[in-house]
């Protein structure tokens, strides 16, 4: 690639990379582009559409810059534009990876789809298409997508999984004959996925160094994609308009409390805005680990995100001093908020591969890993009990994606904080198990979709710090 194109006329160059469905290769294309642009000296601001931690983490690594999620289910157009603009400051271009099919949303109208997000951001769309056993039909598909919804700017296509030079020649001629949409690259079939996968998608970069894989993808992009054409499409995006308000209103609060959060190979599912919201509300964040035998420093609150505790169940169970300390913190009334994998760690046992591993035992429950998803998709729930995290009556939007299930008969007897309106929850249409000041369940939240969560969490931790009762 040549030197960066001048973007003074457009302060927010942007593209959205989408697919016709899941599995078309848009994540590989997004990672390849992000790494190739970054390696060529561009500052890339990465974004992921929808609720996703793993793809977002890979995009962060590819671009060497934190990736934020943009989700029309959680956030209004104003919030999305605010997050996008402020997280794009200083970037040469912003790259948004869509999810599922371009027009696929929550209903037949495509609400909350990648196409809707593209319109919210006035972002040109580049469509990745799996061309396996397809030639001229690709032009018909592209024509249909280009005219399907008004307001969509389809700026180009990347043809994936092409079989050879003859196949690529027919594809290109078909596109040039029947459409005016440019072909911005054609990728050959790959023998295997260059990024290892497991049950929840791409394997975590926390478990091994993925830099070599990303560099290989960048080499692929440099050879097979029209990177300058992709960059021109981003620069041709319409003017973004007036500067949106800041993501978090007002000045950051003075430091009030120390909140620990477990971030290691076992638990690492955190939206950046969740941690930023806690800091804005006055928290000093302290990174902790379930896998390190070192004693934890003193904290006034604890946040346990999701992750893959089942993969590390034996190591977690062997770290008995940390688990016993975790249980003691819960019994002492420390404010603890746990999501999915964090919830599994707080249970009595975790079962996987015919083995049962002792966990922290805060809740007399067992979670068991299953071969198929037990909860998948967006959630909506009502808070049914006043807690330090939410007042009763709060409407909570979230999402769940887990292969484990709660198999304990006692689950129905325990106090809970959420009544599920949409989604599975932990048991019997419920979620958010409660014990003293601990809240734990399968539901994941995004702080910008649940106003007040961070402020209440920090207030409870601050009360703990001063010796008051949260």
C-alpha positions in Angstrom: 0.0 0.0 0.0 1.0 3.6 -0.6 1.2 6.2 2.1 -2.0 7.0 4.0 -4.6 8.8 1.9 -5.5 12.3 3.1 -8.5 12.1 5.3 -8.7 15.8 6.3 -12.0 16.1 4.3 -13.6 13.2 6.3 -12.8 13.0 10.0 -14.5 9.6 10.4 -13.5 7.3 7.5 -15.4 4.1 8.0 -16.6 0.8 6.5 -18.8 -2.0 7.7 -17.7 -5.5 6.6 -20.8 -7.8 6.4 -21.7 -11.2 5.0 -24.7 -13.0 3.6 -24.8 -15.3 6.6 -22.7 -16.5 9.5 -19.7 -18.6 8.3 -19.1 -16.7 5.1 -15.6 -15.5 6.2 -16.3 -12.0 7.2 -14.4 -12.3 10.5 -11.3 -13.6 8.6 -11.7 -10.7 6.1 -12.1 -8.2 8.9 -9.0 -9.5 10.8 -7.0 -9.6 7.6 -7.9 -6.0 6.7 -7.4 -4.7 10.2 -3.9 -6.3 10.5 -2.9 -5.3 7.0 -3.9 -1.7 7.5 -2.3 -1.6 10.9 0.9 -3.1 9.6 1.0 -0.6 6.8 1.0 2.3 9.3 -2.7 3.1 9.5 -4.3 3.6 12.9 -7.4 1.4 12.7 -10.3 1.7 15.1 -12.0 -1.7 15.3 -15.7 -2.3 16.1 -17.9 -5.4 16.3 -21.6 -5.4 15.7 -23.7 -7.2 18.3 -22.9 -9.0 21.5 -19.5 -10.7 21.1 -16.4 -10.9 23.1 -14.2 -13.3 21.1 -14.3 -11.7 17.7 -13.9 -8.3 19.4 -10.8 -9.5 21.2 -9.2 -10.7 18.0 -10.0 -7.4 16.3 -8.3 -5.6 19.2 -5.2 -7.7 18.7 -5.3 -7.3 14.9 -5.6 -3.5 15.1 -3.5 -3.0 18.3 -6.4 -0.9 19.6 -9.4 -1.8 21.9 -12.5 -2.9 20.0 -15.9 -1.7 21.1 -19.3 -3.3 20.4 -22.1 -1.5 18.6 -25.5 -3.0 19.1 -28.9 -1.5 18.1 -30.6 -3.9 20.5 -28.8 -2.4 23.5 -28.3 1.2 22.3 -30.1 4.0 20.6 -28.8 5.6 17.5 -27.5 8.5 19.5 -25.5 6.2 21.9 -24.1 4.2 19.0 -23.0 7.3 17.1 -21.4 8.7 20.3 -19.5 5.5 21.1 -18.4 5.2 17.4 -17.2 8.7 17.1 -15.3 9.0 20.4 -13.7 5.6 20.0 -12.6 6.5 16.5 -10.8 9.7 17.5 -7.2 9.5 16.2 -7.8 6.7 13.8 -7.1 6.8 10.0 -10.1 4.6 9.4 -12.7 2.7 11.4 -13.6 -0.9 10.6 -16.8 -2.4 11.8 -17.4 -6.1 11.5 -21.1 -7.1 11.1 -22.7 -10.3 12.4 -24.8 -13.0 10.7 -26.3 -11.9 7.4 -26.3 -8.3 6.4 -30.1 -8.0 6.7 -30.7 -10.5 9.5 -32.1 -9.1 12.6 -34.6 -9.9 15.4 -37.6 -10.2 13.1 -38.9 -10.2 9.6 -38.2 -6.5 9.3 -34.5 -6.9 10.1 -34.6 -4.8 13.3 -31.1 -4.6 14.9 -29.4 -5.9 11.7 -26.0 -5.1 10.4 -27.7 -3.1 7.7 -29.6 -1.0 10.3 -26.3 -0.3 12.0 -24.7 0.7 8.7 -27.5 3.2 8.2 -27.2 4.6 11.7 -23.5 5.3 11.0 -23.9 6.2 7.3 -21.2 3.6 6.8 -20.4 2.2 3.4 -20.8 -1.6 3.3 -18.4 -4.2 1.9 -20.0 -7.6 1.5 -18.0 -10.8 1.9 -19.6 -13.6 -0.2 -18.8 -17.3 0.0 -18.5 -18.2 -3.7 -18.3 -22.0 -3.3 -19.8 -23.6 -6.4 -21.2 -20.2 -7.6 -20.4 -18.1 -10.6 -22.9 -15.8 -12.3 -25.3 -16.1 -9.5 -23.1 -13.9 -7.4 -24.1 -10.9 -9.5 -27.8 -11.6 -9.0 -27.2 -11.8 -5.2 -25.3 -8.6 -5.1 -27.9 -6.8 -7.2 -30.6 -8.0 -4.8 -28.6 -6.9 -1.7 -27.9 -3.5 -3.3 -31.5 -2.7 -3.8 -33.1 -4.5 -1.0 -33.3 -1.7 1.5 -33.2 2.1 0.9 -30.4 4.0 2.4 -27.8 1.2 2.2 -24.5 2.1 0.5 -23.1 -1.1 -0.9 -19.6 0.1 -1.8 -18.0 -3.2 -2.8 -17.7 -7.0 -2.5 -15.0 -9.4 -1.5 -15.5 -12.8 -3.1 -14.3 -15.6 -0.7 -13.4 -19.2 -1.2 -12.7 -19.0 -4.9 -11.5 -22.2 -6.5 -8.9 -21.0 -9.0 -8.0 -18.5 -11.7 -10.8 -19.7 -14.0 -13.4 -19.4 -11.3 -12.2 -16.0 -10.3 -12.2 -14.8 -13.9 -15.9 -15.8 -14.4 -16.9 -14.2 -11.1 -15.2 -10.9 -12.0 -16.7 -10.8 -15.5 -20.1 -11.6 -14.1 -19.9 -8.8 -11.6 -18.6 -6.3 -14.2 -21.3 -7.3 -16.8 -24.3 -7.2 -14.5 -23.5 -4.8 -11.7 -21.8 -1.6 -11.0 -20.5 -2.8 -7.6 -16.7 -3.1 -7.6 -14.9 -6.3 -6.6 -12.4 -5.3 -3.9 -10.7 -8.7 -3.7 -11.1 -12.4 -4.2 -9.7 -14.8 -1.6 -8.8 -18.4 -2.4 -10.2 -21.4 -0.5 -8.2 -22.2 2.6 -7.5 -25.7 3.8 -8.5 -24.8 7.3 -9.5 -21.8 9.4 -6.3 -19.9 10.2 -7.7 -19.0 13.6 -8.4 -22.1 15.8 -12.0 -22.5 16.8 -13.9 -24.0 19.8 -17.5 -24.3 21.0 -18.1 -20.6 21.3 -16.4 -19.5 18.0 -12.8 -18.5 17.5 -10.4 -19.7 20.2 -9.3 -17.0 22.6 -6.1 -15.1 22.0 -5.7 -15.4 25.8 -4.6 -19.0 25.4 -1.8 -18.6 22.9 0.0 -15.9 20.9 -2.1 -15.3 17.8 0.2 -12.6 16.3 1.6 -15.1 13.8 -1.9 -16.1 12.6 -2.8 -12.5 12.1 0.3 -11.7 10.2 -0.4 -14.6 7.9 -3.9 -13.1 7.3 -2.4 -9.7 6.6 -0.1 -11.4 4.0 -3.2 -12.9 2.5 -5.0 -9.5 2.4 -2.0 -7.8 0.8 -1.8 -10.4 -1.9 -5.5 -10.9 -2.7 -7.4 -7.8 -1.6 -7.6 -4.3 -3.1 -6.6 -2.6 0.1 -6.4 0.8 -1.5 -9.9 0.4 -2.9 -11.2 -0.6 0.5 -9.5 2.5 2.0 -11.0 4.7 -0.7 -14.5 3.3 0.2 -13.9 4.2 3.8 -12.8 7.7 2.9 -15.8 8.2 0.7 -18.2 7.8 3.6 -20.6 10.8 4.0 -19.7 13.5 6.5 -20.5 12.2 10.0 -22.2 15.4 11.1 -22.0 17.2 14.4 -19.8 15.8 17.1 -21.9 13.6 19.4 -22.0 14.1 23.1 -19.4 12.2 25.2 -20.1 8.5 26.0 -20.3 9.2 29.8 -21.8 12.5 30.7 -20.2 14.8 33.3 -16.7 14.7 34.8 -15.4 11.4 36.2 -16.1 11.0 39.9 -13.3 11.1 42.4 -11.9 7.7 43.4 -14.2 6.1 46.0 -13.4 2.4 46.1 -11.3 -0.4 44.7 -13.1 -2.9 42.5 -11.3 -6.1 41.5 -12.1 -7.8 38.3 -10.8 -11.2 37.3 -9.0 -11.1 33.9 -7.1 -14.1 33.0 -7.4 -17.0 30.5 -10.4 -18.4 32.4 -12.5 -15.2 32.7 -12.0 -12.3 30.4 -15.4 -11.4 28.9 -15.8 -7.7 29.7 -17.1 -4.9 27.5 -14.6 -2.0 27.6 -17.5 0.4 28.4 -18.4 -1.7 31.5 -15.0 -1.2 33.0 -14.9 2.4 31.8 -18.3 3.1 33.4 -17.0 1.8 36.7 -14.0 4.0 36.5 -16.1 7.0 35.5 -18.3 6.4 38.6 -15.3 6.5 40.9 -13.8 3.0 40.9 -10.1 2.1 40.9 -9.9 -1.2 39.0 -7.6 -3.9 40.2 -6.9 -6.9 37.9 -7.0 -10.3 39.5 -6.6 -14.0 38.5 -8.3 -17.3 39.4 -5.3 -19.2 38.1 -2.5 -17.4 39.9 -1.8 -18.7 43.5 -0.8 -15.3 44.7 -3.2 -13.8 47.4 -5.5 -11.1 46.2 -5.0 -7.6 47.4 -7.8 -6.0 49.4 -10.7 -4.8 47.3 -14.1 -3.2 48.1 -16.1 -4.9 45.3 -15.6 -7.7 42.8 -16.6 -8.2 39.1 -16.4 -11.7 37.6 -17.0 -11.7 33.9 -17.6 -14.6 31.6 -15.1 -16.8 29.8 -14.1 -20.4 29.7 -13.9 -21.7 33.3 -14.8 -25.2 32.0 -11.5 -25.3 30.0 -9.5 -24.4 33.2 -11.8 -26.2 35.7 -9.0 -28.4 37.0 -6.6 -25.5 37.5 -9.3 -23.3 39.1 -10.3 -26.2 41.5 -6.6 -26.7 42.5 -6.3 -23.1 43.5 -8.1 -23.7 46.7 -6.8 -20.7 48.7 -8.2 -18.2 46.1 -11.6 -20.0 45.9 -11.8 -20.1 49.7 -11.0 -16.4 49.8 -13.6 -15.7 47.2 -16.3 -17.5 49.2 -15.2 -15.7 52.4 -15.6 -12.3 50.6 -19.1 -13.3 49.5 -20.0 -14.3 53.0 -18.6 -11.0 54.4 -21.1 -9.1 52.2 -18.6 -7.8 49.6 -20.5 -6.5 46.6 -19.9 -9.2 43.9 -21.3 -9.1 40.4 -20.8 -12.3 38.3 -21.8 -13.1 34.8 -21.9 -16.6 33.1 -18.4 -18.0 33.6 -18.1 -16.0 36.8 -21.4 -17.5 38.0 -20.1 -21.0 37.3 -17.1 -20.3 39.5 -19.3 -19.2 42.4 -21.3 -22.4 42.3 -20.4 -25.5 44.3 -19.3 -27.7 41.4 -18.6 -27.6 37.7 -19.0 -30.8 35.7 -17.3 -31.5 32.4 -16.1 -34.6 30.6 -17.4 -36.9 33.3 -15.4 -35.1 35.9 -16.7 -32.9 38.8 -14.6 -30.0 40.0 -15.1 -28.1 43.3 -15.6 -24.4 42.8 -16.0 -21.6 45.4 -19.3 -22.9 46.8 -21.0 -19.5 47.3 -24.2 -21.1 45.9 -25.2 -24.7 46.5 -25.5 -25.4 42.8 -23.8 -27.5 40.1 -23.3 -26.4 36.5 -22.7 -29.1 33.9 -21.2 -28.5 30.5 -23.3 -29.7 27.5 -22.5 -30.5 23.9 -25.0 -27.9 22.6 -25.8 -24.3 23.6 -28.2 -24.0 26.5 -28.8 -20.3 26.2 -28.2 -18.2 23.1 -29.2 -14.7 22.1 -30.6 -11.5 23.4 -32.4 -11.3 26.8 -34.8 -9.0 28.5 -35.6 -9.3 32.2 -37.2 -7.5 35.1 -35.5 -7.0 38.4 -37.8 -8.4 41.1 -35.8 -7.6 44.2 -34.0 -4.5 45.5 -30.2 -5.1 45.4 -27.1 -3.1 45.6 -26.8 -3.3 41.8 -30.4 -2.7 40.6 -33.6 -1.4 42.2 -36.7 -3.6 41.8 -38.6 -2.9 38.7 -35.5 -2.2 36.5 -35.8 -3.5 32.9 -32.5 -5.2 32.0 -31.5 -5.9 28.5 -28.7 -8.4 28.0 -27.6 -11.5 26.2 -26.6 -15.1 27.0 -24.4 -17.6 25.3 -23.5 -20.7 27.3 -23.1 -24.4 26.9 -23.5 -25.2 30.5 -26.7 -25.6 32.5 -27.6 -25.5 36.2 -28.5 -29.1 37.1 -29.2 -28.6 40.8 -32.7 -29.3 42.1 -32.2 -26.5 44.7 -32.0 -23.8 42.0 -35.7 -23.1 42.3 -35.4 -22.6 46.1 -32.7 -19.9 46.0 -33.4 -16.2 46.0 -33.1 -14.6 42.6 -33.1 -11.0 41.2 -34.3 -11.4 37.6 -37.5 -12.7 36.0 -36.7 -13.5 32.4 -39.0 -12.0 29.8 -36.9 -13.1 26.9 -34.1 -15.8 27.1 -33.4 -18.9 29.2 -31.7 -17.5 32.4 -30.3 -20.0 34.9 -33.4 -22.0 36.0 -37.1 -21.8 35.8 -37.2 -18.5 33.9 -35.0 -16.9 36.5 -31.5 -15.5 36.7 -29.4 -13.4 39.0 -29.1 -15.6 42.0 -28.6 -13.6 45.2 -26.6 -14.2 48.3 -25.9 -11.3 50.7 -24.5 -8.7 48.2 -23.6 -11.2 45.5 -25.4 -11.3 42.2 -24.7 -14.2 39.8 -26.2 -15.6 36.7 -25.9 -16.3 33.0 -27.0 -12.9 31.8 -24.4 -10.5 30.4 -25.1 -6.8 30.4 -23.7 -3.8 28.6 -23.3 -0.8 31.0 -24.6 1.7 28.4 -27.8 -0.3 28.2 -28.4 -0.4 31.9 -28.0 3.1 33.3 -27.2 3.3 37.0 -25.6 -0.2 37.3 -22.0 1.2 37.5 -23.0 4.0 39.9 -24.8 1.7 42.2 -21.9 -0.9 42.1 -19.4 1.8 43.0 -21.6 3.2 45.7 -21.9 -0.2 47.3 -18.2 -0.7 47.1 -17.6 2.7 48.6 -19.9 1.9 51.5 -17.9 -1.2 52.1 -14.7 0.8 52.0 -15.9 3.2 54.7 -17.3 0.4 56.9 -20.9 1.3 56.2 -23.4 -1.4 55.3 -24.0 -1.5 51.4 
